[in-house]
Amino acid sequence: MLILLPPSEGKTPATSGDPVDVTDLWLPELGAARTRVLTRLVAMCRRSSARSVADSLAVLGLSDGQRGEIARNAALPEAPAAPAAEVYTGVLYEALDAATLDDAARRWLSETAVVFSGLWGVVRLGDRIPAYRCSVGVTLPAPVGGLTAYWKKNLKKALDRAAAGGPVLDLRSGAYAAMWTPPAETAGRVAALRVLHERVVGGVAKRSVVSHFNKATKGRLVRALAVGAAAPASVDDLVTAMRDLGFTVEERPAPAGRPRQLDVVVAQL
């Protein structure tokens, strides 16, 4: 089983430790592709003229008050690295709270959950990375270019193989979902999930897609699966496991050749 996660914009830098080694990250065959992105990002952020800094801020979608992110990117090859579960600190990861899991649950998480990244492509939560700023929507200097298209090309072979053996639970946001699409012949083993908020208005139940709080629900779901050491052999088994953990899960129709579509319905955010 694989669980596909988005990264978080918020990251906590490691305070000590060796720098990242791209050959130690999950799917080492992506090493050259990762190095190419890292090299272009660092070179861009090391340019020091006022015009160059302004250009780097624009490319990365940052404000003038976020110049520190440019300096951080410039130092990535030497920066201390820490497990990705400690570096990513957004809403989903706060709800997941991997640091408070017992050893067995953390091992399950490290073996099962992977994070999509504009810089690294995809990493396991136990992989050691530095804090960085580079979303998948960024377009870097040639020969990398737009990161969505770049990773879509470079991830396909490795992820098609990695996802072939069991069910896949896709919790990615739209931008990161575009980095890899499961082959049509294996789509029945993949489940894409969204979170719906149900509330009663005037005696009528109404549902709406939630944005910010969907991340917290997804984090709690992954945590529950880790604590329960879920080992589903199929999407049907996965749905059963989630329901057994107390989640309200419904399935809606999906086009042929596309992942199955699951809704987790919550009454409280």
Secondary structure, DSSP 8 states (H G I E B T S, - for coil): -EEEE---S-B---SSS----GGGSSSGGGHHHHHHHHHHHHHHHT--SHHHHHHHHHHHT--GGGHHHHHHHHTGGGS--EEHHHHB-SHHHHHH-GGGS-HHHHHHHHHHEEEEETTTEEEETTSEE------TT-EETTTTEEHHHHHHHHHHHHHHHHTTTS-EEE---HHHHTT----GGGGGGEEEEEEEEEEEETTEEEEEE-SHHHHHHHHHHHHHHHHTT---SSHHHHHHHHHHTT-EEEEE---TTS-EEEEEEES--
